[in-house]
Amino acid sequence: MKKVIDSNTKAERVFLVVVDDTEEMQIALRYASLRAKKTNGIVALLYVIDSSDQTYWMSVKNIDMEEQRKKAEDLMQDISSVVLKWSGTMPVFFIKEGNKKDCLLKLIKEEKNISILVLGAATGSKGPGPLVSELTKKNAREINIPITIVPGNLSYKKIQDIS
């Protein structure tokens, strides 16, 4: 499997962001991008296509997965341009199929160069979000890198100041 950083890459830190359609992901993405810029690092993006709840016949499932993968690739390309603008470097991206938490844990184990996981915390009454909750409680022992949790209510100015 290709590693995130090869021996010719100067980046020392790899900031991993899990891509989804939440507002807090945008906050995490900005924070990770600005930290990468200030520390000579790079951003890695993980998008997980949830294949666990597919109940279609096999041929329909394959078509659906192809459509979801195309959608994921398009989204990652769009986000890549934003990361390039904020960090000054193109991100590395991963598209996986399965359960989000399981894919994330597996990627962190496989890609030894990932330094920091950056997650955005939701600000609603339901808590910080399922991934943040699972990784900081139930699965904390499985993570062997620091997790930065960025509050979802931070302004872009505040993120700029603290990154």
C-alpha positions, 0 to 999 in steps of 0.5 A: 500500500502506498504510504502518505509520505514517501522518503522524498517528502519534506512534510513532518506532520500529516493532519488527517481530517474525516470528510463529511457534510457537516459544518464542523468538518469545515472548521476541522478542515480549516484548522488542519490546513492552517496548522499544516501550513505553519508546521510544514505539514500536509493534510490527508483527507478520508472519505468513507462510503458507508456500504454497511446499510446497502440491501440491494441486489448485487448488480444494483449495489455495484452501480450504486457504489460506483455512483457514490465513489464518483460523488466522493471523488468529485467532493475530494477534488473540490475540497482539495482546492480549498486545502491547497488555498489554505495550506499551500500544499495539495492534500493526500486523499483516501476513499474507503468503503465500510463503517466510518469509524472502522475505516478510520482506525484501520487507516491510522494503523496502516499509514504510520505517517499520519501524525494527528487526527483533526475532528470538528465537534458539533455544537448541538444539544446531541453532543460532539457527534458520533465519531468524536464520542466513539473515538474519545470514549469507546475506542480511545485505546485503539488510537495511537496518535493525538486527536485534536477536537476543534469546537464547531463554533469557532470563527475563522478568525479564531481558528486563524489566531490559534492555529 
